[in-house]
Amino acid sequence: MEETETEDSIFLGRRVVEKILACQVPQEIGAHSFSHVIFGDAGCSRETAQSELDACVTAARALGLSLRSFTFPRNRIGHQTLLAERGFTCFRGREPRWYEDERIPTPIQRAAHLFDVLTVKQPPVVMPRRTPDGLVEVPGSMVFFPAHGFRRVIPIAWRVRRALKGLDAAVRERRVFHLWTHPTNLVDEMEAMLGGFRRILERVAQLRARNELVVMPMAALASLAFESAMSGAQ
């Protein structure tokens, strides 16, 4: 595996995972499929989804990891029952917005999202929920989107302002602000993008220091939601 990674380090990042595991503050490692197959696509068979998940579990086991959280590529949800069978407990759901419905054409979805960005609209704050498959769905709130293509002209400060609004709403409403991104989203205009992301994290640190905000990864949140549901049912 080391030899293959050396030859094609863009696609195989064992060393990246090892660096994350070596952080002083423990970090959760989740799965995002093995080769970015779109689970919610009609052409993705059960057998394909199985092989993707099995490859993830095998790769994680080689590092001594047990995977609990899953993020569907492109947020296209499908084959959820397979997740529970392989030890996963939660997954990221779609943002609770009217235009996130998969039946709505992509151009309309993009235009509606752009309107939210240009008006610096507050992202939704969410709550985890149990699914019929025995999993916990944690809906997304906001993506920290990249600065390439047309999005390059959108001020990074607007991304930051929306995230801060989401954080304040989470504190005010005692709900979850689920911010997510891709590492590649930070590559274009890297210094500016990292600076914007840092401002968000600084606000997170302030709220946590005042005991107004709890920061936790998906699996921990799912475990807490499950325990609350069980205690409420007794």
Wavefront OBJ file of the C-alpha trace (Angstrom):
o trace
v 0.000 0.000 0.000
v 2.857 2.392 0.776
v 4.312 1.901 -2.696
v 0.981 2.529 -4.397
v 0.345 5.621 -2.305
v 3.740 7.009 -3.261
v 2.873 6.571 -6.912
v -0.605 8.083 -6.625
v -0.704 10.164 -3.444
v -3.552 12.379 -4.701
v -6.044 9.558 -4.405
v -4.621 7.457 -1.581
v -4.068 9.351 1.644
v -3.127 6.889 4.365
v -0.539 9.359 5.695
v -3.220 12.048 5.970
v -5.359 9.773 8.120
v -2.346 8.881 10.254
v -1.634 12.584 10.852
v -5.237 13.112 11.939
v -5.020 10.178 14.314
v -1.843 11.651 15.772
v -3.552 14.942 16.723
v -3.414 15.820 20.422
v -7.190 16.239 20.443
v -8.874 12.987 19.311
v -10.640 13.254 15.968
v -13.318 11.056 14.470
v -12.586 9.299 11.184
v -15.685 8.597 9.122
v -16.309 7.209 5.637
v -17.293 8.889 2.394
v -17.415 5.712 0.248
v -14.294 4.156 -1.260
v -14.397 5.488 -4.829
v -17.091 8.189 -4.576
v -19.877 6.069 -6.021
v -23.211 7.906 -5.892
v -25.266 5.663 -3.603
v -28.531 7.436 -4.428
v -28.099 7.010 -8.176
v -30.461 4.569 -9.868
v -27.473 2.820 -11.416
v -25.845 2.065 -8.054
v -26.794 -1.528 -7.270
v -26.912 -3.047 -3.812
v -23.862 -5.137 -4.711
v -21.897 -2.020 -5.696
v -22.824 -0.259 -2.463
v -21.836 -3.361 -0.491
v -18.423 -3.520 -2.118
v -17.836 0.188 -1.464
v -18.667 -0.127 2.224
v -16.681 -3.335 2.617
v -13.632 -1.623 1.116
v -14.038 1.267 3.568
v -14.322 -1.068 6.552
v -11.298 -3.083 5.434
v -9.143 0.021 4.943
v -10.175 1.366 8.346
v -9.522 -1.930 10.082
v -5.932 -1.852 8.775
v -5.497 1.328 10.831
v -7.243 -0.079 13.891
v -10.373 1.979 13.262
v -14.062 1.159 13.577
v -16.151 3.391 11.325
v -19.368 4.834 12.754
v -20.331 7.843 10.603
v -20.919 7.995 6.862
v -21.261 10.859 4.411
v -22.939 10.012 1.128
v -21.134 11.332 -1.956
v -22.953 14.444 -3.218
v -25.437 13.928 -0.381
v -27.315 11.419 -2.557
v -28.695 9.016 0.029
v -29.237 5.353 -0.753
v -28.792 1.794 0.561
v -28.952 2.955 4.176
v -29.725 -0.540 5.461
v -26.218 -1.602 4.462
v -24.697 0.966 6.794
v -26.160 -0.529 9.948
v -25.122 -4.015 8.870
v -21.497 -2.849 8.786
v -21.471 -1.087 12.127
v -22.253 2.470 11.056
v -24.515 4.379 13.412
v -25.147 7.679 11.610
v -24.964 9.584 8.348
v -25.129 13.163 7.180
v -28.524 14.082 5.756
v -29.466 16.745 3.259
v -29.972 20.323 4.412
v -33.609 21.002 5.399
v -34.334 23.425 2.576
v -37.134 23.254 0.038
v -34.707 23.160 -2.877
v -32.730 20.200 -1.524
v -35.456 17.869 -2.802
v -33.858 15.582 -5.411
v -36.930 15.994 -7.617
v -36.100 19.659 -8.165
v -33.876 20.268 -11.222
v -30.227 20.995 -10.434
v -30.219 24.484 -12.044
v -33.075 25.560 -9.751
v -31.291 24.112 -6.716
v -28.127 26.020 -7.559
v -29.990 29.267 -8.201
v -31.869 28.986 -4.901
v -28.676 28.248 -2.999
v -26.968 31.194 -4.672
v -29.834 33.445 -3.552
v -29.303 32.322 0.055
v -25.591 33.062 -0.250
v -26.007 36.478 -1.879
v -28.524 37.535 0.761
v -26.305 36.121 3.536
v -29.269 34.125 4.803
v -28.943 32.254 8.074
v -28.323 28.540 7.493
v -30.765 26.145 9.151
v -30.011 24.679 12.556
v -31.023 21.055 12.868
v -31.632 18.121 15.172
v -30.541 14.504 14.707
v -33.319 12.005 14.126
v -33.708 8.236 14.212
v -34.451 6.546 10.902
v -36.436 3.347 10.293
v -33.119 1.620 9.566
v -31.958 2.154 13.147
v -29.480 4.866 12.173
v -29.241 8.498 13.234
v -29.482 11.094 10.496
v -27.675 14.361 11.165
v -28.849 16.884 8.540
v -26.308 19.324 7.188
v -26.624 23.045 7.864
v -24.090 24.700 5.561
v -21.214 23.848 3.270
v -18.127 26.083 3.356
v -17.970 26.122 -0.424
v -14.820 26.705 -2.503
v -13.563 29.844 -4.237
v -13.188 28.587 -7.776
v -15.197 29.306 -10.902
v -18.020 31.795 -10.455
v -17.860 31.359 -6.676
v -14.483 33.079 -6.685
v -16.253 36.463 -6.875
v -18.373 35.767 -3.791
v -16.633 37.433 -0.818
v -15.305 34.941 1.698
v -16.635 37.250 4.387
v -20.164 36.316 3.293
v -19.414 32.650 3.943
v -18.125 33.596 7.372
v -21.136 35.791 8.202
v -23.563 33.016 7.311
v -21.669 30.539 9.471
v -21.631 32.947 12.412
v -25.377 33.407 12.029
v -25.759 29.630 12.132
v -23.668 29.361 15.276
v -25.628 32.089 17.027
v -28.902 30.413 16.031
v -27.679 27.066 17.397
v -26.931 28.701 20.752
v -30.188 30.627 20.801
v -32.405 27.691 19.797
v -30.341 24.945 21.486
v -30.006 23.055 18.241
v -27.192 21.823 15.995
v -25.229 23.837 13.457
v -23.676 21.237 11.160
v -20.943 22.891 9.100
v -19.107 20.785 6.542
v -16.632 21.159 3.702
v -14.141 19.244 1.567
v -10.381 19.685 2.030
v -10.197 20.580 -1.667
v -12.634 23.456 -1.047
v -9.815 25.284 0.707
v -7.227 24.963 -2.064
v -8.182 27.920 -4.284
v -7.449 31.243 -2.570
v -6.020 29.091 0.203
v -4.791 31.768 2.582
v -8.028 33.735 2.387
v -10.181 30.608 2.674
v -8.224 29.312 5.666
v -8.436 32.757 7.220
v -12.216 32.755 6.861
v -12.475 29.262 8.274
v -10.245 30.308 11.159
v -12.610 33.167 12.023
v -15.455 30.680 12.267
v -13.428 28.407 14.535
v -12.450 31.339 16.722
v -16.139 32.085 17.251
v -16.721 28.412 18.054
v -13.925 28.537 20.633
v -15.423 31.652 22.255
v -18.875 30.095 22.553
v -17.451 26.855 23.918
v -15.344 28.707 26.486
v -18.540 30.351 27.751
v -20.258 26.944 27.945
v -22.786 28.089 25.363
v -21.784 25.566 22.709
v -20.722 21.925 22.707
v -18.550 20.705 19.840
v -18.757 17.051 18.875
v -18.354 14.845 15.797
v -21.256 13.046 14.161
v -20.863 9.695 15.896
v -20.767 11.294 19.349
v -23.840 13.373 18.538
v -25.627 10.289 17.244
v -24.788 8.391 20.433
v -26.122 11.247 22.541
v -29.316 11.420 20.466
v -29.816 7.670 20.823
v -29.338 7.787 24.586
v -31.806 10.682 24.879
v -34.357 8.797 22.812
v -33.983 5.685 24.952
v -34.312 7.592 28.230
v -37.351 9.415 26.883
v -39.004 6.146 25.930
v -38.649 4.683 29.442
l 1 2 3 4 5 6 7 8 9 10 11 12 13 14 15 16 17 18 19 20 21 22 23 24 25 26 27 28 29 30 31 32 33 34 35 36 37 38 39 40 41 42 43 44 45 46 47 48 49 50 51 52 53 54 55 56 57 58 59 60 61 62 63 64 65 66 67 68 69 70 71 72 73 74 75 76 77 78 79 80 81 82 83 84 85 86 87 88 89 90 91 92 93 94 95 96 97 98 99 100 101 102 103 104 105 106 107 108 109 110 111 112 113 114 115 116 117 118 119 120 121 122 123 124 125 126 127 128 129 130 131 132 133 134 135 136 137 138 139 140 141 142 143 144 145 146 147 148 149 150 151 152 153 154 155 156 157 158 159 160 161 162 163 164 165 166 167 168 169 170 171 172 173 174 175 176 177 178 179 180 181 182 183 184 185 186 187 188 189 190 191 192 193 194 195 196 197 198 199 200 201 202 203 204 205 206 207 208 209 210 211 212 213 214 215 216 217 218 219 220 221 222 223 224 225 226 227 228 229 230 231 232 233 234
